[in-house]
Amino acid sequence: KSTRSSTKRKASSPLPTGPTPAKQPKKAKPEPPAAAAADTPTDPVKSAPKITEAQFASAGAKLDIPIDDGVASSWHVYVDPDTGIIYDASLNQTNASNNNNKFYRVQLLEDASGARHQTWTRWGRVGEHGQTAMLGDGSLEDAFSHFEKKFKDKSGLKWDDRGEKPKPKKYVFVERSYLADDDEAPAQSGASPDGDEPAYAPPKCTLDPPVQSLMELIFNPKHFANTMQALNYDANKLPLGKLSKATITKGFEILKELSALMNNSSVTFNDFEQLSNQYYSYIPHSFGRNRPPIIRTLEMLKPEIDLLDSLSDLKNADEILKKAKESASQIHPLDSRFRGLGMQEMQALSPSSSEFAEINQYLHKTCGSTHHVQYEVQDIFRIQREGEFERFDKSEYSVGSDRRLLWHGSRSSNFGGILSQGLRIAPPEAPVNGYMFGKGIYLADMSSKSAGYCCAYNSDGHALLLLCEAELGKPMQTLTGASYQAAETAKEMGSLSTLGQGRMAPKAWKDAGCIHPSLTGTTMVCFHIVTFGQHKNSNLTQPDTTEDPGDTNVAGASLYYNEYICYDVAQIRLRYLLRVKM
């Protein structure tokens, strides 16, 4: 496909009809919107020039504006040379009652000479090619007229008002990211496009083998695809590289509106259907010929929150991959991916070290009796995110009152986002009732509790678990059941965190300095130690007779195991990353 963009209006081309560029509110803004600014994470790898996300191109930006399927390669998408507006519109419409899941694509095209312009349209059911039409007499003025008319007919909005709230029973305009994703770039080995001799000598990787292997796991495209498929996201309709952060934010906003309806007894089924239709129009799902489900319960809401959280992390990882491809002739792609994570330290521990042995024991001994998990530890990394320790030390949490070493698990495909951005709290746009104890960072004292969130079946049985040092504060707010306002009530009582009490919990805690001197003063679960045969020479030969985790006898506990929720990202610093086969 051609990705050429016009940056210069031909002298013979007439001016566009419709409102003047000055009336477009976003053109006057010198800086991109917050959502757009967040679209490319900062990292040590030099980034390409940015563009704003509302269909605008900026000078010097490396863009990929693909022509639609079925368009001859002699055409390219028209970009207004004065305003930078990209005349490409992706429209979706979902209607669950009618079992509709439709798309409509409109592009204003320019031929290679720049003298001929027409409007291309394609429409049909999501997942199918659909029907097509080429409109216009060849003049730019007529092409503009057809483009704006089709957009207005389908969306109910003027092209200049495309960012406004969608009209009921009309198509929804979905913003796309046009930063080049280099999907058709030469192979990372340095091979030239024609497959002959390498265009450059492939740089050598400087990473230790365990770190190399970890980068391959975190940025595995197959695992990305598995995650999106498992969450019913239609990556064919809106590929990850073209998904904008603004669209993800819009998805969160609609879910928040849906969650508000769940607390209102006067709402009707049609209210849920209208918002569900709008959500699926922004965030394309793959339902085949099945009717899209109406999101009207908390059980249906939570998987959609999980999808948007995962898409946010995948988007961050995808940006790192783009930069790795751009710099492939100067730096090995795995080195570039690692730099993109912004890690200050990532040191693989020797399996014969006491540090490795202690953490290995901690993993196995905090496996819940009801969790049938078998761990095979492959690597343990001592890690430190750039700036995270300094942030912790300069915060009010540096003087610890109750600091613990706790577990956190997530899909391996999410770790590009987690390591580069840190553990994060759900954005304001997300619905609060999608989180049992409010918006926060959720941790566990039992490794198997966190392992359940790794979804290792999507990554060929591989899982990644974090050990986090968390300042919980005293007293913690203790709850036995769901409380969506827990963050607010904890703050009111002067607590930094919430303990969701479980029916099974550790009986005692001990100093974590046994793992590493820097953890002295932080506590970890205390358990009866059984020395593993391969570590007979380790420091684990002195058994601790403390009971293993058991019944808490907490009345009314709805959880089986404890959960700890921190409401400030500065309360936490990542200490270890475990690569485990499950």
ABEGO torsion letter per residue (X at the ends): XBABBBABBBAABBBBBEBBAAABAAAABABBBAAAAAABBBBABBBBBBBBABGBBBBGBBBBBBBBBGBBAABBBBBBAAAGBBBBBBBBBBBAAAGBBBBBBBBBBBBAAGABBBBBBBBEBBGBAEBBBBBEAGBAAAAAAAAAAAAAAAAGBBAAAAABBBBBGBBBBBBBBABBAGAABBBAAGBBAAGBBBABBBBBBABBAAAAAAAAAAABAAAAAAAAAAAGBBAAABBAAABBAAAAAAAAAAAAAAAAAAABAABBAAAAAAAAAAAAAABBBBAEABBBBBBABAAAAAAAAAAAAAAAAAAAAAAAAAAAAAAAAABBAAAAAAAAAGBABBBBBBAABAAAAAAAAAAAAABBAABBBBBBBABBBBBBBBGAAAAAAABAAABBABBBBBBBBBBAAAAAAAAAAEBBBBBAABBAAABAAEBBBBBBABAAAAAAAAGAAAAGGBBBBBBBBBBAEOBBBBBABBBAAAAAAAAAAGBABBBBBBABBBABBBBAAAABAAABGBBBBBBBBBBBAAAAABAAABBBABBBBBBAGBBGBABABBBBBBABAAABBBABBBBBBX
